[in-house]
Amino acid sequence: QVQNVESGGGLVKPGGSLRLSCLASRSILSVDVMAWYRQVPGKEREVVAQLTPDGTTYYPSSVNGRFTIFKDNAKNMVYLAMDNLKLDDTGDYYCFVGDSSGNYWGQGTQVTVSS
């Protein structure tokens, strides 16, 4: 299946910022949900940001106030802006879009927060 394509990961110091980009494999004008997930070895993949077409967002308490999800319809891209990064933010970040037709993931981009 066609995958989303993530980019922007890398090494950043605690307190730093990073912006992740996702070129969606489906039109973001037609999907029901857009989201970013994070996975750490030994733990389940967890949502860190979610956006619905009506503009509603969701963030878990661990990132609320530090992460922002937004999109650009013309470019068919979904972004995750991350500020004040912490050591626990380290992990593989995945872009997700979905609707009643299916779920679409990317292969991920790695974020490492280290001093």
Backbone atoms as SQL, in Angstrom:
CREATE TABLE atoms (id INTEGER PRIMARY KEY, chain TEXT, resi INTEGER, resn TEXT, atom TEXT, x REAL, y REAL, z REAL);
INSERT INTO atoms VALUES
  (1, 'A', 1, 'GLN', 'N', 0.828, -1.181, 0.000),
  (2, 'A', 1, 'GLN', 'CA', 0.000, 0.000, 0.000),
  (3, 'A', 1, 'GLN', 'C', 0.878, 1.252, 0.000),
  (4, 'A', 2, 'VAL', 'N', 0.319, 2.336, -0.443),
  (5, 'A', 2, 'VAL', 'CA', 1.023, 3.608, -0.465),
  (6, 'A', 2, 'VAL', 'C', 1.150, 4.132, 0.967),
  (7, 'A', 3, 'GLN', 'N', 2.350, 4.615, 1.306),
  (8, 'A', 3, 'GLN', 'CA', 2.612, 5.084, 2.660),
  (9, 'A', 3, 'GLN', 'C', 2.732, 6.602, 2.729),
  (10, 'A', 4, 'ASN', 'N', 2.453, 7.136, 3.923),
  (11, 'A', 4, 'ASN', 'CA', 2.816, 8.518, 4.209),
  (12, 'A', 4, 'ASN', 'C', 4.342, 8.592, 4.255),
  (13, 'A', 5, 'VAL', 'N', 4.886, 9.768, 4.023),
  (14, 'A', 5, 'VAL', 'CA', 6.330, 9.948, 4.046),
  (15, 'A', 5, 'VAL', 'C', 6.680, 11.020, 5.060),
  (16, 'A', 6, 'GLU', 'N', 7.359, 10.607, 6.137),
  (17, 'A', 6, 'GLU', 'CA', 7.757, 11.532, 7.192),
  (18, 'A', 6, 'GLU', 'C', 9.184, 12.016, 6.976),
  (19, 'A', 7, 'SER', 'N', 9.463, 13.210, 7.467),
  (20, 'A', 7, 'SER', 'CA', 10.809, 13.746, 7.431),
  (21, 'A', 7, 'SER', 'C', 10.968, 14.755, 8.566),
  (22, 'A', 8, 'GLY', 'N', 12.203, 15.130, 8.837),
  (23, 'A', 8, 'GLY', 'CA', 12.471, 16.161, 9.822),
  (24, 'A', 8, 'GLY', 'C', 13.041, 15.684, 11.136),
  (25, 'A', 9, 'GLY', 'N', 13.128, 14.379, 11.329),
  (26, 'A', 9, 'GLY', 'CA', 13.686, 13.867, 12.559),
  (27, 'A', 9, 'GLY', 'C', 15.181, 14.118, 12.643),
  (28, 'A', 10, 'GLY', 'N', 15.719, 13.929, 13.838),
  (29, 'A', 10, 'GLY', 'CA', 17.137, 14.137, 14.029),
  (30, 'A', 10, 'GLY', 'C', 17.498, 14.223, 15.487),
  (31, 'A', 11, 'LEU', 'N', 18.696, 14.710, 15.739),
  (32, 'A', 11, 'LEU', 'CA', 19.224, 14.857, 17.092),
  (33, 'A', 11, 'LEU', 'C', 19.016, 16.281, 17.568),
  (34, 'A', 12, 'VAL', 'N', 18.480, 16.424, 18.766),
  (35, 'A', 12, 'VAL', 'CA', 18.231, 17.740, 19.327),
  (36, 'A', 12, 'VAL', 'C', 18.515, 17.708, 20.824),
  (37, 'A', 13, 'LYS', 'N', 18.973, 18.828, 21.368),
  (38, 'A', 13, 'LYS', 'CA', 19.262, 18.907, 22.793),
  (39, 'A', 13, 'LYS', 'C', 17.993, 19.166, 23.602),
  (40, 'A', 14, 'PRO', 'N', 17.977, 18.763, 24.867),
  (41, 'A', 14, 'PRO', 'CA', 16.817, 19.071, 25.713),
  (42, 'A', 14, 'PRO', 'C', 16.517, 20.566, 25.693),
  (43, 'A', 15, 'GLY', 'N', 15.239, 20.892, 25.591),
  (44, 'A', 15, 'GLY', 'CA', 14.824, 22.276, 25.501),
  (45, 'A', 15, 'GLY', 'C', 14.755, 22.809, 24.087),
  (46, 'A', 16, 'GLY', 'N', 15.255, 22.047, 23.137),
  (47, 'A', 16, 'GLY', 'CA', 15.258, 22.462, 21.757),
  (48, 'A', 16, 'GLY', 'C', 13.939, 22.211, 21.058),
  (49, 'A', 17, 'SER', 'N', 13.898, 22.556, 19.777),
  (50, 'A', 17, 'SER', 'CA', 12.690, 22.425, 18.974),
  (51, 'A', 17, 'SER', 'C', 12.977, 21.667, 17.688),
  (52, 'A', 18, 'LEU', 'N', 11.931, 21.064, 17.150),
  (53, 'A', 18, 'LEU', 'CA', 12.043, 20.309, 15.917),
  (54, 'A', 18, 'LEU', 'C', 10.686, 20.311, 15.239),
  (55, 'A', 19, 'ARG', 'N', 10.671, 20.333, 13.913),
  (56, 'A', 19, 'ARG', 'CA', 9.420, 20.228, 13.175),
  (57, 'A', 19, 'ARG', 'C', 9.456, 19.018, 12.262),
  (58, 'A', 20, 'LEU', 'N', 8.467, 18.159, 12.410),
  (59, 'A', 20, 'LEU', 'CA', 8.328, 16.984, 11.573),
  (60, 'A', 20, 'LEU', 'C', 7.313, 17.250, 10.473),
  (61, 'A', 21, 'SER', 'N', 7.562, 16.682, 9.294),
  (62, 'A', 21, 'SER', 'CA', 6.679, 16.862, 8.152),
  (63, 'A', 21, 'SER', 'C', 6.190, 15.513, 7.656),
  (64, 'A', 22, 'CYS', 'N', 4.978, 15.496, 7.139),
  (65, 'A', 22, 'CYS', 'CA', 4.378, 14.271, 6.616),
  (66, 'A', 22, 'CYS', 'C', 3.672, 14.575, 5.305),
  (67, 'A', 23, 'LEU', 'N', 4.128, 13.951, 4.228),
  (68, 'A', 23, 'LEU', 'CA', 3.418, 14.010, 2.960),
  (69, 'A', 23, 'LEU', 'C', 2.426, 12.860, 2.961),
  (70, 'A', 24, 'ALA', 'N', 1.147, 13.180, 3.049),
  (71, 'A', 24, 'ALA', 'CA', 0.122, 12.160, 3.186),
  (72, 'A', 24, 'ALA', 'C', -0.111, 11.413, 1.881),
  (73, 'A', 25, 'SER', 'N', -0.399, 10.120, 2.004),
  (74, 'A', 25, 'SER', 'CA', -0.651, 9.286, 0.839),
  (75, 'A', 25, 'SER', 'C', -2.081, 9.405, 0.323),
  (76, 'A', 26, 'ARG', 'N', -2.951, 9.962, 1.140),
  (77, 'A', 26, 'ARG', 'CA', -4.330, 10.218, 0.767),
  (78, 'A', 26, 'ARG', 'C', -4.604, 11.709, 0.905),
  (79, 'A', 27, 'SER', 'N', -5.621, 12.170, 0.205),
  (80, 'A', 27, 'SER', 'CA', -5.974, 13.576, 0.318),
  (81, 'A', 27, 'SER', 'C', -6.417, 13.889, 1.737),
  (82, 'A', 28, 'ILE', 'N', -5.763, 14.851, 2.373),
  (83, 'A', 28, 'ILE', 'CA', -6.146, 15.209, 3.737),
  (84, 'A', 28, 'ILE', 'C', -7.459, 15.990, 3.765),
  (85, 'A', 29, 'LEU', 'N', -7.978, 16.328, 2.605),
  (86, 'A', 29, 'LEU', 'CA', -9.290, 16.964, 2.531),
  (87, 'A', 29, 'LEU', 'C', -10.413, 15.947, 2.724),
  (88, 'A', 30, 'SER', 'N', -10.098, 14.665, 2.584),
  (89, 'A', 30, 'SER', 'CA', -11.127, 13.638, 2.656),
  (90, 'A', 30, 'SER', 'C', -10.985, 12.672, 3.827),
  (91, 'A', 31, 'VAL', 'N', -9.863, 12.692, 4.532),
  (92, 'A', 31, 'VAL', 'CA', -9.680, 11.761, 5.641),
  (93, 'A', 31, 'VAL', 'C', -10.448, 12.223, 6.869),
  (94, 'A', 32, 'ASP', 'N', -10.697, 11.280, 7.769),
  (95, 'A', 32, 'ASP', 'CA', -11.430, 11.573, 8.997),
  (96, 'A', 32, 'ASP', 'C', -10.525, 12.016, 10.134),
  (97, 'A', 33, 'VAL', 'N', -9.266, 11.607, 10.076),
  (98, 'A', 33, 'VAL', 'CA', -8.358, 11.928, 11.167),
  (99, 'A', 33, 'VAL', 'C', -6.920, 11.960, 10.672),
  (100, 'A', 34, 'MET', 'N', -6.138, 12.845, 11.245),
  (101, 'A', 34, 'MET', 'CA', -4.703, 12.938, 11.017),
  (102, 'A', 34, 'MET', 'C', -4.039, 12.918, 12.386),
  (103, 'A', 35, 'ALA', 'N', -2.924, 12.232, 12.489),
  (104, 'A', 35, 'ALA', 'CA', -2.310, 12.113, 13.805),
  (105, 'A', 35, 'ALA', 'C', -0.829, 11.807, 13.693),
  (106, 'A', 36, 'TRP', 'N', -0.126, 12.078, 14.780),
  (107, 'A', 36, 'TRP', 'CA', 1.249, 11.659, 14.961),
  (108, 'A', 36, 'TRP', 'C', 1.323, 10.720, 16.152),
  (109, 'A', 37, 'TYR', 'N', 2.051, 9.622, 15.983),
  (110, 'A', 37, 'TYR', 'CA', 2.271, 8.647, 17.031),
  (111, 'A', 37, 'TYR', 'C', 3.757, 8.542, 17.331),
  (112, 'A', 38, 'ARG', 'N', 4.069, 8.129, 18.553),
  (113, 'A', 38, 'ARG', 'CA', 5.449, 7.914, 18.969),
  (114, 'A', 38, 'ARG', 'C', 5.588, 6.507, 19.519),
  (115, 'A', 39, 'GLN', 'N', 6.695, 5.848, 19.192),
  (116, 'A', 39, 'GLN', 'CA', 6.954, 4.522, 19.713),
  (117, 'A', 39, 'GLN', 'C', 8.377, 4.433, 20.254),
  (118, 'A', 40, 'VAL', 'N', 8.484, 3.882, 21.454),
  (119, 'A', 40, 'VAL', 'CA', 9.758, 3.641, 22.116),
  (120, 'A', 40, 'VAL', 'C', 9.905, 2.132, 22.257),
  (121, 'A', 41, 'PRO', 'N', 11.119, 1.578, 22.071),
  (122, 'A', 41, 'PRO', 'CA', 11.295, 0.132, 22.222),
  (123, 'A', 41, 'PRO', 'C', 10.750, -0.381, 23.541),
  (124, 'A', 42, 'GLY', 'N', 9.966, -1.454, 23.472),
  (125, 'A', 42, 'GLY', 'CA', 9.389, -2.043, 24.662),
  (126, 'A', 42, 'GLY', 'C', 8.071, -1.442, 25.097),
  (127, 'A', 43, 'LYS', 'N', 7.608, -0.418, 24.391),
  (128, 'A', 43, 'LYS', 'CA', 6.350, 0.210, 24.739),
  (129, 'A', 43, 'LYS', 'C', 5.447, 0.283, 23.512),
  (130, 'A', 44, 'GLU', 'N', 4.155, 0.389, 23.758),
  (131, 'A', 44, 'GLU', 'CA', 3.205, 0.459, 22.655),
  (132, 'A', 44, 'GLU', 'C', 3.259, 1.835, 22.001),
  (133, 'A', 45, 'ARG', 'N', 2.885, 1.849, 20.733),
  (134, 'A', 45, 'ARG', 'CA', 2.818, 3.108, 20.011),
  (135, 'A', 45, 'ARG', 'C', 1.699, 3.961, 20.594),
  (136, 'A', 46, 'GLU', 'N', 1.982, 5.231, 20.864),
  (137, 'A', 46, 'GLU', 'CA', 1.007, 6.100, 21.481),
  (138, 'A', 46, 'GLU', 'C', 0.808, 7.373, 20.672),
  (139, 'A', 47, 'VAL', 'N', -0.410, 7.871, 20.680),
  (140, 'A', 47, 'VAL', 'CA', -0.706, 9.107, 19.974),
  (141, 'A', 47, 'VAL', 'C', -0.137, 10.285, 20.752),
  (142, 'A', 48, 'VAL', 'N', 0.503, 11.200, 20.046),
  (143, 'A', 48, 'VAL', 'CA', 1.021, 12.406, 20.673),
  (144, 'A', 48, 'VAL', 'C', 0.339, 13.664, 20.145),
  (145, 'A', 49, 'ALA', 'N', -0.400, 13.534, 19.058),
  (146, 'A', 49, 'ALA', 'CA', -1.135, 14.667, 18.511),
  (147, 'A', 49, 'ALA', 'C', -2.162, 14.148, 17.520),
  (148, 'A', 50, 'GLN', 'N', -3.341, 14.742, 17.526),
  (149, 'A', 50, 'GLN', 'CA', -4.398, 14.322, 16.625),
  (150, 'A', 50, 'GLN', 'C', -5.180, 15.533, 16.137),
  (151, 'A', 51, 'LEU', 'N', -5.584, 15.486, 14.880),
  (152, 'A', 51, 'LEU', 'CA', -6.313, 16.581, 14.263),
  (153, 'A', 51, 'LEU', 'C', -7.443, 16.021, 13.418),
  (154, 'A', 52, 'THR', 'N', -8.633, 16.581, 13.555),
  (155, 'A', 52, 'THR', 'CA', -9.772, 16.212, 12.727),
  (156, 'A', 52, 'THR', 'C', -10.114, 17.365, 11.802),
  (157, 'A', 53, 'PRO', 'N', -10.819, 17.094, 10.698),
  (158, 'A', 53, 'PRO', 'CA', -11.074, 18.134, 9.696),
  (159, 'A', 53, 'PRO', 'C', -11.777, 19.379, 10.221),
  (160, 'A', 54, 'ASP', 'N', -12.534, 19.252, 11.300),
  (161, 'A', 54, 'ASP', 'CA', -13.208, 20.424, 11.850),
  (162, 'A', 54, 'ASP', 'C', -12.269, 21.312, 12.663),
  (163, 'A', 55, 'GLY', 'N', -11.010, 20.917, 12.770),
  (164, 'A', 55, 'GLY', 'CA', -10.026, 21.701, 13.487),
  (165, 'A', 55, 'GLY', 'C', -9.789, 21.285, 14.913),
  (166, 'A', 56, 'THR', 'N', -10.516, 20.293, 15.395),
  (167, 'A', 56, 'THR', 'CA', -10.345, 19.818, 16.758),
  (168, 'A', 56, 'THR', 'C', -9.007, 19.101, 16.905),
  (169, 'A', 57, 'THR', 'N', -8.289, 19.406, 17.963),
  (170, 'A', 57, 'THR', 'CA', -7.011, 18.759, 18.235),
  (171, 'A', 57, 'THR', 'C', -7.054, 18.019, 19.557),
  (172, 'A', 58, 'TYR', 'N', -6.176, 17.052, 19.673),
  (173, 'A', 58, 'TYR', 'CA', -6.006, 16.313, 20.918),
  (174, 'A', 58, 'TYR', 'C', -4.523, 16.119, 21.171),
  (175, 'A', 59, 'TYR', 'N', -4.109, 16.306, 22.423),
  (176, 'A', 59, 'TYR', 'CA', -2.750, 16.034, 22.847),
  (177, 'A', 59, 'TYR', 'C', -2.795, 15.351, 24.206),
  (178, 'A', 60, 'PRO', 'N', -2.000, 14.319, 24.405),
  (179, 'A', 60, 'PRO', 'CA', -1.939, 13.737, 25.746),
  (180, 'A', 60, 'PRO', 'C', -1.240, 14.697, 26.693),
  (181, 'A', 61, 'SER', 'N', -1.440, 14.495, 27.973),
  (182, 'A', 61, 'SER', 'CA', -0.882, 15.408, 28.960),
  (183, 'A', 61, 'SER', 'C', 0.640, 15.484, 28.906),
  (184, 'A', 62, 'SER', 'N', 1.287, 14.421, 28.448),
  (185, 'A', 62, 'SER', 'CA', 2.743, 14.393, 28.412),
  (186, 'A', 62, 'SER', 'C', 3.345, 15.410, 27.444),
  (187, 'A', 63, 'VAL', 'N', 2.574, 15.827, 26.433),
  (188, 'A', 63, 'VAL', 'CA', 3.099, 16.763, 25.438),
  (189, 'A', 63, 'VAL', 'C', 2.271, 18.034, 25.329),
  (190, 'A', 64, 'ASN', 'N', 1.143, 18.074, 25.989),
  (191, 'A', 64, 'ASN', 'CA', 0.245, 19.225, 25.885),
  (192, 'A', 64, 'ASN', 'C', 0.972, 20.516, 26.246),
  (193, 'A', 65, 'GLY', 'N', 0.850, 21.502, 25.372),
  (194, 'A', 65, 'GLY', 'CA', 1.518, 22.774, 25.569),
  (195, 'A', 65, 'GLY', 'C', 2.878, 22.850, 24.917),
  (196, 'A', 66, 'ARG', 'N', 3.419, 21.710, 24.482),
  (197, 'A', 66, 'ARG', 'CA', 4.732, 21.676, 23.851),
  (198, 'A', 66, 'ARG', 'C', 4.670, 21.269, 22.377),
  (199, 'A', 67, 'PHE', 'N', 3.696, 20.440, 22.018),
  (200, 'A', 67, 'PHE', 'CA', 3.552, 19.959, 20.642),
  (201, 'A', 67, 'PHE', 'C', 2.349, 20.619, 19.983),
  (202, 'A', 68, 'THR', 'N', 2.447, 20.856, 18.678),
  (203, 'A', 68, 'THR', 'CA', 1.346, 21.416, 17.904),
  (204, 'A', 68, 'THR', 'C', 1.234, 20.685, 16.570),
  (205, 'A', 69, 'ILE', 'N', 0.041, 20.198, 16.247),
  (206, 'A', 69, 'ILE', 'CA', -0.202, 19.572, 14.960),
  (207, 'A', 69, 'ILE', 'C', -0.936, 20.564, 14.068),
  (208, 'A', 70, 'PHE', 'N', -0.510, 20.656, 12.817),
  (209, 'A', 70, 'PHE', 'CA', -1.183, 21.515, 11.866),
  (210, 'A', 70, 'PHE', 'C', -0.990, 20.965, 10.464),
  (211, 'A', 71, 'LYS', 'N', -1.705, 21.513, 9.483),
  (212, 'A', 71, 'LYS', 'CA', -1.666, 20.973, 8.134),
  (213, 'A', 71, 'LYS', 'C', -1.661, 22.070, 7.087),
  (214, 'A', 72, 'ASP', 'N', -1.299, 21.683, 5.882),
  (215, 'A', 72, 'ASP', 'CA', -1.324, 22.562, 4.718),
  (216, 'A', 72, 'ASP', 'C', -2.064, 21.798, 3.629),
  (217, 'A', 73, 'ASN', 'N', -3.303, 22.164, 3.382),
  (218, 'A', 73, 'ASN', 'CA', -4.122, 21.443, 2.415),
  (219, 'A', 73, 'ASN', 'C', -3.533, 21.488, 1.001),
  (220, 'A', 74, 'ALA', 'N', -3.007, 22.629, 0.604),
  (221, 'A', 74, 'ALA', 'CA', -2.479, 22.789, -0.746),
  (222, 'A', 74, 'ALA', 'C', -1.309, 21.852, -1.012),
  (223, 'A', 75, 'LYS', 'N', -0.498, 21.604, 0.019),
  (224, 'A', 75, 'LYS', 'CA', 0.652, 20.721, -0.112),
  (225, 'A', 75, 'LYS', 'C', 0.344, 19.289, 0.299),
  (226, 'A', 76, 'ASN', 'N', -0.863, 19.047, 0.822),
  (227, 'A', 76, 'ASN', 'CA', -1.269, 17.749, 1.336),
  (228, 'A', 76, 'ASN', 'C', -0.287, 17.250, 2.395),
  (229, 'A', 77, 'MET', 'N', 0.091, 18.145, 3.296),
  (230, 'A', 77, 'MET', 'CA', 1.059, 17.801, 4.326),
  (231, 'A', 77, 'MET', 'C', 0.515, 18.060, 5.723),
  (232, 'A', 78, 'VAL', 'N', 0.958, 17.238, 6.646),
  (233, 'A', 78, 'VAL', 'CA', 0.639, 17.349, 8.062),
  (234, 'A', 78, 'VAL', 'C', 1.949, 17.536, 8.815),
  (235, 'A', 79, 'TYR', 'N', 1.964, 18.451, 9.765),
  (236, 'A', 79, 'TYR', 'CA', 3.188, 18.788, 10.477),
  (237, 'A', 79, 'TYR', 'C', 3.027, 18.577, 11.978),
  (238, 'A', 80, 'LEU', 'N', 4.146, 18.357, 12.638),
  (239, 'A', 80, 'LEU', 'CA', 4.187, 18.325, 14.087),
  (240, 'A', 80, 'LEU', 'C', 5.319, 19.237, 14.538),
  (241, 'A', 81, 'ALA', 'N', 4.966, 20.339, 15.168),
  (242, 'A', 81, 'ALA', 'CA', 5.951, 21.247, 15.738),
  (243, 'A', 81, 'ALA', 'C', 6.163, 20.870, 17.190),
  (244, 'A', 82, 'MET', 'N', 7.406, 20.619, 17.558),
  (245, 'A', 82, 'MET', 'CA', 7.744, 20.184, 18.904),
  (246, 'A', 82, 'MET', 'C', 8.670, 21.214, 19.537),
  (247, 'A', 83, 'ASP', 'N', 8.272, 21.720, 20.696),
  (248, 'A', 83, 'ASP', 'CA', 9.047, 22.710, 21.425),
  (249, 'A', 83, 'ASP', 'C', 9.395, 22.185, 22.811),
  (250, 'A', 84, 'ASN', 'N', 10.422, 22.765, 23.401),
  (251, 'A', 84, 'ASN', 'CA', 10.857, 22.389, 24.752),
  (252, 'A', 84, 'ASN', 'C', 10.968, 20.870, 24.886),
  (253, 'A', 85, 'LEU', 'N', 11.718, 20.273, 23.986),
  (254, 'A', 85, 'LEU', 'CA', 11.831, 18.816, 23.959),
  (255, 'A', 85, 'LEU', 'C', 12.520, 18.275, 25.203),
  (256, 'A', 86, 'LYS', 'N', 12.054, 17.123, 25.635),
  (257, 'A', 86, 'LYS', 'CA', 12.569, 16.454, 26.817),
  (258, 'A', 86, 'LYS', 'C', 13.184, 15.113, 26.434),
  (259, 'A', 87, 'LEU', 'N', 13.977, 14.550, 27.328),
  (260, 'A', 87, 'LEU', 'CA', 14.615, 13.268, 27.058),
  (261, 'A', 87, 'LEU', 'C', 13.585, 12.191, 26.724),
  (262, 'A', 88, 'ASP', 'N', 12.441, 12.227, 27.395),
  (263, 'A', 88, 'ASP', 'CA', 11.410, 11.216, 27.178),
  (264, 'A', 88, 'ASP', 'C', 10.695, 11.352, 25.841),
  (265, 'A', 89, 'ASP', 'N', 10.974, 12.424, 25.102),
  (266, 'A', 89, 'ASP', 'CA', 10.395, 12.578, 23.774),
  (267, 'A', 89, 'ASP', 'C', 11.133, 11.760, 22.726),
  (268, 'A', 90, 'THR', 'N', 12.252, 11.187, 23.082),
  (269, 'A', 90, 'THR', 'CA', 13.002, 10.345, 22.158),
  (270, 'A', 90, 'THR', 'C', 12.150, 9.168, 21.688),
  (271, 'A', 91, 'GLY', 'N', 12.200, 8.878, 20.399),
  (272, 'A', 91, 'GLY', 'CA', 11.457, 7.757, 19.861),
  (273, 'A', 91, 'GLY', 'C', 11.294, 7.866, 18.361),
  (274, 'A', 92, 'ASP', 'N', 10.594, 6.905, 17.803),
  (275, 'A', 92, 'ASP', 'CA', 10.261, 6.921, 16.387),
  (276, 'A', 92, 'ASP', 'C', 8.875, 7.531, 16.226),
  (277, 'A', 93, 'TYR', 'N', 8.778, 8.517, 15.364),
  (278, 'A', 93, 'TYR', 'CA', 7.524, 9.239, 15.166),
  (279, 'A', 93, 'TYR', 'C', 6.902, 8.842, 13.837),
  (280, 'A', 94, 'TYR', 'N', 5.612, 8.523, 13.880),
  (281, 'A', 94, 'TYR', 'CA', 4.886, 8.036, 12.720),
  (282, 'A', 94, 'TYR', 'C', 3.695, 8.930, 12.410),
  (283, 'A', 95, 'CYS', 'N', 3.483, 9.185, 11.148),
  (284, 'A', 95, 'CYS', 'CA', 2.347, 9.952, 10.674),
  (285, 'A', 95, 'CYS', 'C', 1.217, 9.001, 10.287),
  (286, 'A', 96, 'PHE', 'N', 0.010, 9.327, 10.699),
  (287, 'A', 96, 'PHE', 'CA', -1.164, 8.504, 10.442),
  (288, 'A', 96, 'PHE', 'C', -2.282, 9.338, 9.841),
  (289, 'A', 97, 'VAL', 'N', -2.924, 8.812, 8.821),
  (290, 'A', 97, 'VAL', 'CA', -4.174, 9.363, 8.311),
  (291, 'A', 97, 'VAL', 'C', -5.132, 8.208, 8.120),
  (292, 'A', 98, 'GLY', 'N', -6.410, 8.454, 8.362),
  (293, 'A', 98, 'GLY', 'CA', -7.363, 7.365, 8.235),
  (294, 'A', 98, 'GLY', 'C', -8.775, 7.838, 8.001),
  (295, 'A', 99, 'ASP', 'N', -9.557, 6.936, 7.445),
  (296, 'A', 99, 'ASP', 'CA', -10.980, 7.129, 7.280),
  (297, 'A', 99, 'ASP', 'C', -11.625, 5.753, 7.199),
  (298, 'A', 100, 'SER', 'N', -12.878, 5.692, 6.795),
  (299, 'A', 100, 'SER', 'CA', -13.583, 4.421, 6.743),
  (300, 'A', 100, 'SER', 'C', -12.988, 3.447, 5.728),
  (301, 'A', 101, 'SER', 'N', -12.182, 3.940, 4.808),
  (302, 'A', 101, 'SER', 'CA', -11.572, 3.086, 3.795),
  (303, 'A', 101, 'SER', 'C', -10.305, 2.391, 4.278),
  (304, 'A', 102, 'GLY', 'N', -9.701, 2.904, 5.332),
  (305, 'A', 102, 'GLY', 'CA', -8.497, 2.288, 5.827),
  (306, 'A', 102, 'GLY', 'C', -7.611, 3.218, 6.623),
  (307, 'A', 103, 'ASN', 'N', -6.535, 2.646, 7.160),
  (308, 'A', 103, 'ASN', 'CA', -5.540, 3.376, 7.928),
  (309, 'A', 103, 'ASN', 'C', -4.239, 3.424, 7.141),
  (310, 'A', 104, 'TYR', 'N', -3.587, 4.583, 7.148),
  (311, 'A', 104, 'TYR', 'CA', -2.360, 4.757, 6.386),
  (312, 'A', 104, 'TYR', 'C', -1.270, 5.322, 7.289),
  (313, 'A', 105, 'TRP', 'N', -0.140, 4.643, 7.292),
  (314, 'A', 105, 'TRP', 'CA', 1.003, 4.988, 8.122),
  (315, 'A', 105, 'TRP', 'C', 2.212, 5.312, 7.259),
  (316, 'A', 106, 'GLY', 'N', 3.171, 5.988, 7.859),
  (317, 'A', 106, 'GLY', 'CA', 4.470, 6.153, 7.242),
  (318, 'A', 106, 'GLY', 'C', 5.458, 5.183, 7.864),
  (319, 'A', 107, 'GLN', 'N', 6.689, 5.169, 7.373),
  (320, 'A', 107, 'GLN', 'CA', 7.696, 4.286, 7.937),
  (321, 'A', 107, 'GLN', 'C', 8.408, 4.891, 9.141),
  (322, 'A', 108, 'GLY', 'N', 8.133, 6.138, 9.437),
  (323, 'A', 108, 'GLY', 'CA', 8.630, 6.754, 10.646),
  (324, 'A', 108, 'GLY', 'C', 9.865, 7.607, 10.446),
  (325, 'A', 109, 'THR', 'N', 10.072, 8.517, 11.377),
  (326, 'A', 109, 'THR', 'CA', 11.288, 9.323, 11.427),
  (327, 'A', 109, 'THR', 'C', 11.751, 9.368, 12.878),
  (328, 'A', 110, 'GLN', 'N', 13.039, 9.195, 13.093),
  (329, 'A', 110, 'GLN', 'CA', 13.578, 9.061, 14.441),
  (330, 'A', 110, 'GLN', 'C', 13.933, 10.415, 15.034),
  (331, 'A', 111, 'VAL', 'N', 13.521, 10.604, 16.280),
  (332, 'A', 111, 'VAL', 'CA', 13.863, 11.802, 17.043),
  (333, 'A', 111, 'VAL', 'C', 14.653, 11.373, 18.272),
  (334, 'A', 112, 'THR', 'N', 15.827, 11.941, 18.437),
  (335, 'A', 112, 'THR', 'CA', 16.656, 11.651, 19.600),
  (336, 'A', 112, 'THR', 'C', 16.920, 12.944, 20.352),
  (337, 'A', 113, 'VAL', 'N', 16.505, 12.981, 21.605),
  (338, 'A', 113, 'VAL', 'CA', 16.747, 14.135, 22.471),
  (339, 'A', 113, 'VAL', 'C', 17.850, 13.744, 23.440),
  (340, 'A', 114, 'SER', 'N', 18.970, 14.416, 23.347),
  (341, 'A', 114, 'SER', 'CA', 20.129, 14.060, 24.158),
  (342, 'A', 114, 'SER', 'C', 21.007, 15.279, 24.366),
  (343, 'A', 115, 'SER', 'N', 21.600, 15.363, 25.553),
  (344, 'A', 115, 'SER', 'CA', 22.535, 16.427, 25.853),
  (345, 'A', 115, 'SER', 'C', 23.950, 16.058, 25.455);
